[in-house]
Amino acid sequence: MLTGKVDTDVVIGFFDEFAKQIKKTTICVLDNASTHTSKSLKLSFKNGKS
């Protein structure tokens, strides 16, 4: 369980761990929260790190 602030680094960490566990094609839908639209998260997705 996570306690405290959820920022971009936390979201990236979540997706990094989630990506290690999924076994088939998965679609994640994100809203327009600032942590979901940050440059850091977009770069992480683009670079295949999340």
BALUMVO-762115 format. One record per atom (N, C-alpha, C): residue in one letter; x, y, z. Coordinates in steps of 0.1 Angstrom, whole numbers, plus 5000, padded with zeros to 4 digits. Example, Ala and Ser with C-alpha at 12.3 -4.5 7.8 and 13.67 -1.06 7.14 Angstrom:
REM residues 2
a513249435078 a512349555078 a513249675078 s512849785071 s513749895071 s512950005079 
//
This chain:
REM residues 50
m500849885000 m500050005000 m500950125000 l500550224993 l501250354992 l500650455001 t501450525008 t501050635016 t501850755012 g501150875012 g501850995009 g501551044995 k502351134990 k502051204977 k502351104966 v501451114956 v501651034943 v502151134933 d503351134929 d503951224919 d504351134907 t504951204897 t505351134885 t506251024887 d507251034896 d508150924899 d507450804904 v506450824912 v505650714918 v504850644906 v504250724898 v503550664886 v504450584877 i505650644874 i506550574866 i507050444873 g507250444885 g507650324893 g506550224892 f505250264893 f504150174893 f504150104879 f504250184868 f504150124855 f505350034852 d506550064857 d507749984856 d507449844862 e506949844874 e506649714880 e505449644874 f504449714870 f503249654863 f503749594850 a504549654843 a505049604830 a505749474831 k506449454842 k507149324845 k506149214847 q504949244852 q504049134856 q503049094845 i502749184836 i501649144826 i502249044816 k501348954812 k501648844803 k501148854789 k500148954787 k499548964774 k499349114771 t498949144759 t498649284755 t497749344765 t498049464770 t497249534780 t497149674776 i495949734778 i495749874775 i495349944788 c496150044791 c495850134803 c495350264799 v494250304805 v493650434802 v493950534813 l494550644809 l494950744819 l494050864817 d493750934828 d493051064827 d494151174825 n493651294825 n494651404823 n495251464835 a495351384846 a496051434858 a497451474854 s498051574861 s499351624857 s500451514858 t500251414867 t501251304867 t501151214855 h500051214849 h499851124837 h500251194824 t500351324825 t500751404812 t502051464813 s502851434823 s504151494825 s505151454814 k506151534811 k507151504801 k507951374805 s508151364818 s508951244823 s508251114821 l506951114823 l506150994820 l506050964805 k505851064797 k505851044783 k507150984778 l508251044783 l509550994779 l509850844783 s509350814795 s509450684800 s508750584791 f507450614787 f506750534778 f507450524765 k507850634760 k508550634746 k509750554746 n510550554757 n511750474758 n511550334762 g510350294764 g510050154768 g510450124782 k510550224790 k510950194804 k509750174813 s508550204808 s507350184815 s506250124806 
//
